[in-house]
């Protein structure tokens, strides 16, 4: 298995489960409340660790109780966070999530009270032995420098080390990051924002710009698509569990499935299939300690 670093956010998720989404200016009693560690990059690291990889997470935290909960959860999953930047002032980011039990939808309201992670912080991480570095597509100017630094330092030590980029939504400067990654994981929101009403059309357009990169695009209940290095488009339908319980982090789980498969040398088509099964299994359980499905 590989040594992986994920770079992005870790947050405290406060999840309220309700029986039907509330109307504006109304009152509603929650059926349940959970306070757990969340965040795209941290979620992906947890799933990769459960799949057997040696993982570390890098991002920003405050010196508060929320950060201690996050650190404890990462440590329980065997994930190091020595690359984290700790701020004495401010508050660790929080995501307030309304989980509708009727259809398992989730509405997320983020609060960010800390500066973004910086390239100077990433520079302090020892990349010796690194096999994969995964970045969230945010804080784009600094992330561009981090991608270039990761390429330079990891490539000098391990020529097969790869860089992946999650592109979840349009952000200023996000286009500058795309040429810097070896593999890109897009979300439907980004494709729609660029005028594409199907993953196939979007991947064809992106493939003309980046013909040698594996490109993946999730499309909700319709499944996920990928374009391989030879220009072939692959599709996997969604793999819903018998009962959809919790979709929070399904995309992060999908990303982990892709990275895991690529680290093991699987083709893009097989990686797409394995990642789709993994994300479907996650949706059948709360949190990330779900039973891992057979991925063969």
Secondary structure as GFF3:
##gff-version 3
##sequence-region A 1 296
A	DSSP	beta_strand	3	7	.	.	.	ID=ss1
A	DSSP	beta_strand	11	18	.	.	.	ID=ss2
A	DSSP	beta_strand	32	38	.	.	.	ID=ss3
A	DSSP	alpha_helix	40	50	.	.	.	ID=ss4
A	DSSP	beta_strand	54	58	.	.	.	ID=ss5
A	DSSP	beta_strand	60	62	.	.	.	ID=ss6
A	DSSP	alpha_helix	65	76	.	.	.	ID=ss7
A	DSSP	beta_strand	85	87	.	.	.	ID=ss8
A	DSSP	beta_strand	91	100	.	.	.	ID=ss9
A	DSSP	beta_strand	106	113	.	.	.	ID=ss10
A	DSSP	alpha_helix	119	123	.	.	.	ID=ss11
A	DSSP	beta_strand	132	136	.	.	.	ID=ss12
A	DSSP	alpha_helix	140	157	.	.	.	ID=ss13
A	DSSP	beta_strand	162	167	.	.	.	ID=ss14
A	DSSP	alpha_helix	175	178	.	.	.	ID=ss15
A	DSSP	beta_strand	183	186	.	.	.	ID=ss16
A	DSSP	alpha_helix	188	193	.	.	.	ID=ss17
A	DSSP	alpha_helix	199	209	.	.	.	ID=ss18
A	DSSP	beta_strand	214	218	.	.	.	ID=ss19
A	DSSP	three_ten_helix	220	222	.	.	.	ID=ss20
A	DSSP	beta_strand	224	227	.	.	.	ID=ss21
A	DSSP	beta_strand	233	236	.	.	.	ID=ss22
A	DSSP	alpha_helix	250	263	.	.	.	ID=ss23
A	DSSP	alpha_helix	268	282	.	.	.	ID=ss24
###
